[in-house]
Amino acid sequence: MKDLLTIAMPKGRIFEEAAELLRQAGFDLPPEFDDSRKLIIDVEEERFQFILAKPMDVPTYVEHGVADLGIAGKDVMLEEERDIYELLDLKISACYLAVAGIPGTKMNEVAPKVATKYPNVAAAYFREQGEQVEIIKLNGSIELAPLIGLSDRIVDIVSTGRTLKENGLVEYEQIVGITSRLIVNPVSYRIKDKRISEIVDKLSRVVNEQAAQ
Ligand code: PRP
């Protein structure tokens, strides 16, 4: 395929909203897009190749230039600090990062522990607060950690708040608001600037329309 543009899409929660946004922007994505186990999907009519990656890995593919563009949560970008540019706030999948724990508990005075999928963000946050904590990296189900005594606090994504509530946890502090962003490889941005700018224009029109509603 000539003039192919490769886009890294995050599998999971963001995927549906991101696909919907691309369709609203006028890109013709096949039905296969929504219900497939394929990890590489070519959309010849649009001269797109999509790669379906774990959300945390999207900035890695874009930094290495195997994807020109990517859709990544701000949480992932803050954690990974990759050499990429952020082009547009897509304003989808809004949520925030928060410190949470068992209600009415204080952090252990000696070697308090914080469990998280975001060790860099969590470490920076507690450093700024002047608190020395031990960070315990987990890959999911973070809410388990305080419940079974692995940590005093967690740093995790809160979306609806349901997971915290159903597990009897409360939020102590909000750290930062999160939405998904369109990111680009700096070299791709230079050499494919015209096509990329067209995509940004189309997407930002939809994003602005939705914000005005
Ligand atoms: C995320 C996050 C919380 C939950 C928050 O986990 O880590 O656990 O969603 O959403 P809520 O506020 O709407 O309940 P995810 O489901 O992505 O899976 P994970 O536990 O494997 O990280």
py3Dmol code that shows the C-alpha trace and the ligand (Angstrom):
import py3Dmol

protein = """\
ATOM      1  CA  MET A   1       0.000   0.000   0.000  1.00  0.00           C
ATOM      2  CA  LYS A   2       1.336   3.407  -0.959  1.00  0.00           C
ATOM      3  CA  ASP A   3       1.503   6.309   1.511  1.00  0.00           C
ATOM      4  CA  LEU A   4       0.466   4.033   4.305  1.00  0.00           C
ATOM      5  CA  LEU A   5      -0.124   5.596   7.680  1.00  0.00           C
ATOM      6  CA  THR A   6       0.151   3.299  10.672  1.00  0.00           C
ATOM      7  CA  ILE A   7      -1.976   4.035  13.722  1.00  0.00           C
ATOM      8  CA  ALA A   8      -1.528   2.301  17.089  1.00  0.00           C
ATOM      9  CA  MET A   9      -4.878   1.792  18.795  1.00  0.00           C
ATOM     10  CA  PRO A  10      -5.244   0.815  22.460  1.00  0.00           C
ATOM     11  CA  LYS A  11      -7.132  -2.432  22.983  1.00  0.00           C
ATOM     12  CA  GLY A  12      -9.730  -2.457  25.729  1.00  0.00           C
ATOM     13  CA  ARG A  13     -11.736   0.365  27.234  1.00  0.00           C
ATOM     14  CA  ILE A  14     -10.610   3.227  24.988  1.00  0.00           C
ATOM     15  CA  PHE A  15     -10.906   1.252  21.767  1.00  0.00           C
ATOM     16  CA  GLU A  16     -14.627   1.585  21.176  1.00  0.00           C
ATOM     17  CA  GLU A  17     -14.732   5.316  21.842  1.00  0.00           C
ATOM     18  CA  ALA A  18     -11.664   5.901  19.678  1.00  0.00           C
ATOM     19  CA  ALA A  19     -13.124   3.892  16.767  1.00  0.00           C
ATOM     20  CA  GLU A  20     -16.395   5.792  17.089  1.00  0.00           C
ATOM     21  CA  LEU A  21     -14.535   9.100  16.973  1.00  0.00           C
ATOM     22  CA  LEU A  22     -12.624   8.072  13.837  1.00  0.00           C
ATOM     23  CA  ARG A  23     -15.906   7.118  12.148  1.00  0.00           C
ATOM     24  CA  GLN A  24     -17.530  10.391  13.149  1.00  0.00           C
ATOM     25  CA  ALA A  25     -14.547  12.180  11.623  1.00  0.00           C
ATOM     26  CA  GLY A  26     -15.440  10.519   8.329  1.00  0.00           C
ATOM     27  CA  PHE A  27     -13.014   7.597   8.219  1.00  0.00           C
ATOM     28  CA  ASP A  28     -14.540   4.465   6.827  1.00  0.00           C
ATOM     29  CA  LEU A  29     -13.608   1.624   9.165  1.00  0.00           C
ATOM     30  CA  PRO A  30     -14.809  -1.894   8.334  1.00  0.00           C
ATOM     31  CA  PRO A  31     -17.086  -3.850  10.718  1.00  0.00           C
ATOM     32  CA  GLU A  32     -14.168  -6.240  11.220  1.00  0.00           C
ATOM     33  CA  PHE A  33     -12.649  -3.451  13.226  1.00  0.00           C
ATOM     34  CA  ASP A  34     -15.041  -3.936  16.133  1.00  0.00           C
ATOM     35  CA  ASP A  35     -15.056  -7.657  16.507  1.00  0.00           C
ATOM     36  CA  SER A  36     -11.778  -9.244  15.599  1.00  0.00           C
ATOM     37  CA  ARG A  37      -8.794 -10.864  17.210  1.00  0.00           C
ATOM     38  CA  LYS A  38      -6.513  -9.546  14.501  1.00  0.00           C
ATOM     39  CA  LEU A  39      -3.687  -7.374  15.715  1.00  0.00           C
ATOM     40  CA  ILE A  40      -3.000  -5.705  12.373  1.00  0.00           C
ATOM     41  CA  ILE A  41      -5.933  -4.401  10.342  1.00  0.00           C
ATOM     42  CA  ASP A  42      -5.405  -2.793   6.970  1.00  0.00           C
ATOM     43  CA  VAL A  43      -7.997  -0.325   5.749  1.00  0.00           C
ATOM     44  CA  GLU A  44      -6.918   0.097   2.156  1.00  0.00           C
ATOM     45  CA  GLU A  45      -9.523   2.687   1.168  1.00  0.00           C
ATOM     46  CA  GLU A  46      -8.186   5.041   3.823  1.00  0.00           C
ATOM     47  CA  ARG A  47      -4.551   4.000   3.354  1.00  0.00           C
ATOM     48  CA  PHE A  48      -4.428   3.185   7.060  1.00  0.00           C
ATOM     49  CA  GLN A  49      -2.880   0.291   8.845  1.00  0.00           C
ATOM     50  CA  PHE A  50      -4.052  -0.118  12.425  1.00  0.00           C
ATOM     51  CA  ILE A  51      -2.088  -2.010  15.009  1.00  0.00           C
ATOM     52  CA  LEU A  52      -3.899  -3.064  18.147  1.00  0.00           C
ATOM     53  CA  ALA A  53      -1.681  -2.762  21.191  1.00  0.00           C
ATOM     54  CA  LYS A  54      -1.925  -2.868  24.962  1.00  0.00           C
ATOM     55  CA  PRO A  55      -2.704   0.714  26.054  1.00  0.00           C
ATOM     56  CA  MET A  56       0.551   1.020  28.022  1.00  0.00           C
ATOM     57  CA  ASP A  57       2.546   0.043  24.901  1.00  0.00           C
ATOM     58  CA  VAL A  58       1.056   2.542  22.430  1.00  0.00           C
ATOM     59  CA  PRO A  59       3.663   5.298  23.109  1.00  0.00           C
ATOM     60  CA  THR A  60       6.444   2.705  22.676  1.00  0.00           C
ATOM     61  CA  TYR A  61       5.294   1.791  19.155  1.00  0.00           C
ATOM     62  CA  VAL A  62       4.969   5.472  18.274  1.00  0.00           C
ATOM     63  CA  GLU A  63       8.350   6.431  19.742  1.00  0.00           C
ATOM     64  CA  HIS A  64      10.069   3.713  17.716  1.00  0.00           C
ATOM     65  CA  GLY A  65       8.318   4.885  14.556  1.00  0.00           C
ATOM     66  CA  VAL A  66       6.642   1.563  13.745  1.00  0.00           C
ATOM     67  CA  ALA A  67       3.419   3.494  14.230  1.00  0.00           C
ATOM     68  CA  ASP A  68       3.144   7.046  12.891  1.00  0.00           C
ATOM     69  CA  LEU A  69       0.202   7.934  15.091  1.00  0.00           C
ATOM     70  CA  GLY A  70      -1.294   6.497  18.239  1.00  0.00           C
ATOM     71  CA  ILE A  71      -4.154   6.984  20.638  1.00  0.00           C
ATOM     72  CA  ALA A  72      -2.997   6.926  24.231  1.00  0.00           C
ATOM     73  CA  GLY A  73      -4.395   7.881  27.605  1.00  0.00           C
ATOM     74  CA  LYS A  74      -2.671  10.800  29.317  1.00  0.00           C
ATOM     75  CA  ASP A  75      -2.038   8.405  32.234  1.00  0.00           C
ATOM     76  CA  VAL A  76       0.082   6.207  30.001  1.00  0.00           C
ATOM     77  CA  MET A  77       1.939   9.201  28.572  1.00  0.00           C
ATOM     78  CA  LEU A  78       2.759  10.528  32.042  1.00  0.00           C
ATOM     79  CA  GLU A  79       3.971   7.116  33.143  1.00  0.00           C
ATOM     80  CA  GLU A  80       6.009   6.293  30.050  1.00  0.00           C
ATOM     81  CA  GLU A  81       7.495   9.720  29.196  1.00  0.00           C
ATOM     82  CA  ARG A  82       8.283   8.698  25.631  1.00  0.00           C
ATOM     83  CA  ASP A  83       9.806  10.858  22.939  1.00  0.00           C
ATOM     84  CA  ILE A  84       6.563  11.604  21.092  1.00  0.00           C
ATOM     85  CA  TYR A  85       4.419  14.682  20.407  1.00  0.00           C
ATOM     86  CA  GLU A  86       0.885  15.137  21.609  1.00  0.00           C
ATOM     87  CA  LEU A  87      -1.249  16.499  18.753  1.00  0.00           C
ATOM     88  CA  LEU A  88      -4.778  16.617  20.077  1.00  0.00           C
ATOM     89  CA  ASP A  89      -6.819  16.057  23.214  1.00  0.00           C
ATOM     90  CA  LEU A  90      -9.531  13.719  21.938  1.00  0.00           C
ATOM     91  CA  LYS A  91     -11.529  14.299  25.131  1.00  0.00           C
ATOM     92  CA  ILE A  92     -12.666  10.678  25.254  1.00  0.00           C
ATOM     93  CA  SER A  93     -12.384   8.126  28.076  1.00  0.00           C
ATOM     94  CA  ALA A  94     -12.290  10.812  30.745  1.00  0.00           C
ATOM     95  CA  CYS A  95     -11.196   9.630  34.173  1.00  0.00           C
ATOM     96  CA  TYR A  96      -8.578  10.621  36.739  1.00  0.00           C
ATOM     97  CA  LEU A  97      -5.711   9.235  38.755  1.00  0.00           C
ATOM     98  CA  ALA A  98      -6.288   9.195  42.487  1.00  0.00           C
ATOM     99  CA  VAL A  99      -4.831   8.032  45.764  1.00  0.00           C
ATOM    100  CA  ALA A 100      -7.234   5.647  47.485  1.00  0.00           C
ATOM    101  CA  GLY A 101      -7.325   3.317  50.460  1.00  0.00           C
ATOM    102  CA  ILE A 102      -9.369   1.851  53.275  1.00  0.00           C
ATOM    103  CA  PRO A 103     -11.558   4.558  54.892  1.00  0.00           C
ATOM    104  CA  GLY A 104     -10.295   6.148  58.093  1.00  0.00           C
ATOM    105  CA  THR A 105      -6.803   4.686  57.872  1.00  0.00           C
ATOM    106  CA  LYS A 106      -3.501   6.529  58.094  1.00  0.00           C
ATOM    107  CA  MET A 107      -0.439   5.597  56.108  1.00  0.00           C
ATOM    108  CA  ASN A 108       2.018   3.512  58.057  1.00  0.00           C
ATOM    109  CA  GLU A 109       4.641   5.802  59.602  1.00  0.00           C
ATOM    110  CA  VAL A 110       7.403   3.306  58.965  1.00  0.00           C
ATOM    111  CA  ALA A 111       7.861   2.356  55.311  1.00  0.00           C
ATOM    112  CA  PRO A 112       4.377   3.136  53.970  1.00  0.00           C
ATOM    113  CA  LYS A 113       3.513   1.181  50.828  1.00  0.00           C
ATOM    114  CA  VAL A 114       1.671   2.277  47.723  1.00  0.00           C
ATOM    115  CA  ALA A 115       0.512  -0.227  45.104  1.00  0.00           C
ATOM    116  CA  THR A 116      -0.009   0.930  41.521  1.00  0.00           C
ATOM    117  CA  LYS A 117       0.192   0.245  37.809  1.00  0.00           C
ATOM    118  CA  TYR A 118       1.820   3.695  37.532  1.00  0.00           C
ATOM    119  CA  PRO A 119       5.069   3.526  39.551  1.00  0.00           C
ATOM    120  CA  ASN A 120       6.641   6.639  38.007  1.00  0.00           C
ATOM    121  CA  VAL A 121       3.572   8.842  38.429  1.00  0.00           C
ATOM    122  CA  ALA A 122       3.006   7.584  41.972  1.00  0.00           C
ATOM    123  CA  ALA A 123       6.652   8.040  42.987  1.00  0.00           C
ATOM    124  CA  ALA A 124       6.698  11.604  41.587  1.00  0.00           C
ATOM    125  CA  TYR A 125       3.447  12.451  43.357  1.00  0.00           C
ATOM    126  CA  PHE A 126       4.559  11.281  46.802  1.00  0.00           C
ATOM    127  CA  ARG A 127       7.993  12.883  46.308  1.00  0.00           C
ATOM    128  CA  GLU A 128       6.252  16.225  45.659  1.00  0.00           C
ATOM    129  CA  GLN A 129       4.215  15.702  48.831  1.00  0.00           C
ATOM    130  CA  GLY A 130       7.474  15.142  50.725  1.00  0.00           C
ATOM    131  CA  GLU A 131       6.443  11.618  51.683  1.00  0.00           C
ATOM    132  CA  GLN A 132       8.771   8.674  51.425  1.00  0.00           C
ATOM    133  CA  VAL A 133       6.893   5.612  50.263  1.00  0.00           C
ATOM    134  CA  GLU A 134       7.714   2.226  48.875  1.00  0.00           C
ATOM    135  CA  ILE A 135       6.079   1.718  45.492  1.00  0.00           C
ATOM    136  CA  ILE A 136       4.775  -1.753  44.690  1.00  0.00           C
ATOM    137  CA  LYS A 137       4.158  -2.285  40.983  1.00  0.00           C
ATOM    138  CA  LEU A 138       1.125  -4.385  40.086  1.00  0.00           C
ATOM    139  CA  ASN A 139      -0.388  -5.066  36.676  1.00  0.00           C
ATOM    140  CA  GLY A 140      -4.085  -4.899  37.493  1.00  0.00           C
ATOM    141  CA  SER A 141      -6.783  -5.377  40.145  1.00  0.00           C
ATOM    142  CA  ILE A 142      -4.899  -2.756  42.159  1.00  0.00           C
ATOM    143  CA  GLU A 143      -7.824  -2.401  44.590  1.00  0.00           C
ATOM    144  CA  LEU A 144      -6.918  -5.805  46.038  1.00  0.00           C
ATOM    145  CA  ALA A 145      -3.675  -4.506  47.542  1.00  0.00           C
ATOM    146  CA  PRO A 146      -5.003  -2.555  50.574  1.00  0.00           C
ATOM    147  CA  LEU A 147      -7.758  -5.127  51.148  1.00  0.00           C
ATOM    148  CA  ILE A 148      -5.303  -7.921  51.737  1.00  0.00           C
ATOM    149  CA  GLY A 149      -2.667  -5.822  53.482  1.00  0.00           C
ATOM    150  CA  LEU A 150      -0.151  -5.495  50.668  1.00  0.00           C
ATOM    151  CA  SER A 151      -0.234  -1.685  50.743  1.00  0.00           C
ATOM    152  CA  ASP A 152      -1.504   1.318  52.727  1.00  0.00           C
ATOM    153  CA  ARG A 153      -2.679   3.163  49.658  1.00  0.00           C
ATOM    154  CA  ILE A 154      -3.152   2.667  45.929  1.00  0.00           C
ATOM    155  CA  VAL A 155      -2.672   5.051  43.035  1.00  0.00           C
ATOM    156  CA  ASP A 156      -5.108   4.101  40.314  1.00  0.00           C
ATOM    157  CA  ILE A 157      -7.571   5.238  37.683  1.00  0.00           C
ATOM    158  CA  VAL A 158     -11.040   6.202  38.865  1.00  0.00           C
ATOM    159  CA  SER A 159     -13.684   6.340  36.179  1.00  0.00           C
ATOM    160  CA  THR A 160     -17.180   5.741  37.530  1.00  0.00           C
ATOM    161  CA  GLY A 161     -15.900   5.111  41.072  1.00  0.00           C
ATOM    162  CA  ARG A 162     -17.671   1.754  41.098  1.00  0.00           C
ATOM    163  CA  THR A 163     -14.596  -0.403  41.690  1.00  0.00           C
ATOM    164  CA  LEU A 164     -13.588   1.622  44.758  1.00  0.00           C
ATOM    165  CA  LYS A 165     -17.123   1.607  46.136  1.00  0.00           C
ATOM    166  CA  GLU A 166     -17.760  -2.086  45.621  1.00  0.00           C
ATOM    167  CA  ASN A 167     -14.513  -2.894  47.365  1.00  0.00           C
ATOM    168  CA  GLY A 168     -15.156  -0.586  50.310  1.00  0.00           C
ATOM    169  CA  LEU A 169     -12.340   1.828  49.452  1.00  0.00           C
ATOM    170  CA  VAL A 170     -12.353   5.632  49.406  1.00  0.00           C
ATOM    171  CA  GLU A 171     -10.505   8.258  47.460  1.00  0.00           C
ATOM    172  CA  TYR A 172      -8.036  10.349  49.464  1.00  0.00           C
ATOM    173  CA  GLU A 173      -6.656  12.715  46.825  1.00  0.00           C
ATOM    174  CA  GLN A 174      -7.098  13.340  43.137  1.00  0.00           C
ATOM    175  CA  ILE A 175      -3.785  13.533  41.302  1.00  0.00           C
ATOM    176  CA  VAL A 176      -4.556  14.462  37.706  1.00  0.00           C
ATOM    177  CA  GLY A 177      -7.398  14.403  35.179  1.00  0.00           C
ATOM    178  CA  ILE A 178      -7.004  12.028  32.243  1.00  0.00           C
ATOM    179  CA  THR A 179      -8.352  11.884  28.688  1.00  0.00           C
ATOM    180  CA  SER A 180      -7.076  10.143  25.563  1.00  0.00           C
ATOM    181  CA  ARG A 181      -4.700  11.957  23.224  1.00  0.00           C
ATOM    182  CA  LEU A 182      -3.632  11.651  19.611  1.00  0.00           C
ATOM    183  CA  ILE A 183       0.133  11.228  19.596  1.00  0.00           C
ATOM    184  CA  VAL A 184       2.662  11.242  16.776  1.00  0.00           C
ATOM    185  CA  ASN A 185       6.190  10.123  16.055  1.00  0.00           C
ATOM    186  CA  PRO A 186       8.293  13.301  15.559  1.00  0.00           C
ATOM    187  CA  VAL A 187       9.882  12.069  12.303  1.00  0.00           C
ATOM    188  CA  SER A 188       6.535  10.945  10.851  1.00  0.00           C
ATOM    189  CA  TYR A 189       5.150  14.344  11.732  1.00  0.00           C
ATOM    190  CA  ARG A 190       7.849  15.980   9.649  1.00  0.00           C
ATOM    191  CA  ILE A 191       7.655  13.774   6.593  1.00  0.00           C
ATOM    192  CA  LYS A 192       3.914  13.004   6.544  1.00  0.00           C
ATOM    193  CA  ASP A 193       2.797  16.379   7.845  1.00  0.00           C
ATOM    194  CA  LYS A 194       0.145  17.045   5.211  1.00  0.00           C
ATOM    195  CA  ARG A 195      -1.758  13.813   5.748  1.00  0.00           C
ATOM    196  CA  ILE A 196      -1.389  14.005   9.498  1.00  0.00           C
ATOM    197  CA  SER A 197      -2.637  17.602   9.589  1.00  0.00           C
ATOM    198  CA  GLU A 198      -5.708  16.566   7.584  1.00  0.00           C
ATOM    199  CA  ILE A 199      -6.452  13.838  10.108  1.00  0.00           C
ATOM    200  CA  VAL A 200      -5.981  16.254  13.024  1.00  0.00           C
ATOM    201  CA  ASP A 201      -8.329  18.771  11.357  1.00  0.00           C
ATOM    202  CA  LYS A 202     -11.046  16.184  10.820  1.00  0.00           C
ATOM    203  CA  LEU A 203     -10.759  14.852  14.358  1.00  0.00           C
ATOM    204  CA  SER A 204     -10.603  18.257  16.018  1.00  0.00           C
ATOM    205  CA  ARG A 205     -13.781  19.316  14.199  1.00  0.00           C
ATOM    206  CA  VAL A 206     -15.636  16.381  15.805  1.00  0.00           C
ATOM    207  CA  VAL A 207     -14.018  16.942  19.203  1.00  0.00           C
ATOM    208  CA  ASN A 208     -14.993  20.636  19.176  1.00  0.00           C
ATOM    209  CA  GLU A 209     -18.527  19.883  18.009  1.00  0.00           C
ATOM    210  CA  GLN A 210     -18.979  17.426  20.838  1.00  0.00           C
ATOM    211  CA  ALA A 211     -17.535  19.834  23.385  1.00  0.00           C
ATOM    212  CA  ALA A 212     -20.024  22.506  22.246  1.00  0.00           C
ATOM    213  CA  GLN A 213     -23.021  20.178  22.765  1.00  0.00           C
TER     214      GLN A 213
END
"""
ligand_1 = """\
22
PRP
C -9.423 0.261 35.847
C -8.783 0.878 37.070
C -9.802 0.603 38.147
C -11.118 0.687 37.391
C -11.767 2.020 37.611
O -9.152 -1.081 35.833
O -7.526 0.304 37.316
O -9.628 -0.655 38.701
O -10.802 0.533 36.014
O -13.004 2.126 36.957
P -14.313 2.526 37.738
O -14.016 3.761 38.548
O -15.305 2.820 36.642
O -14.745 1.368 38.576
P -9.401 -2.020 34.584
O -10.833 -2.434 34.545
O -8.903 -1.340 33.361
O -8.589 -3.320 34.873
P -7.322 -3.647 35.769
O -7.840 -3.857 37.158
O -6.804 -4.898 35.173
O -6.358 -2.510 35.695
"""
view = py3Dmol.view(width=600, height=400)
view.addModel(protein, "pdb")
view.setStyle({"model": 0}, {"cartoon": {"style": "trace"}})
view.addModel(ligand_1, "xyz")
view.setStyle({"model": 1}, {"stick": {}})
view.zoomTo()
view.show()
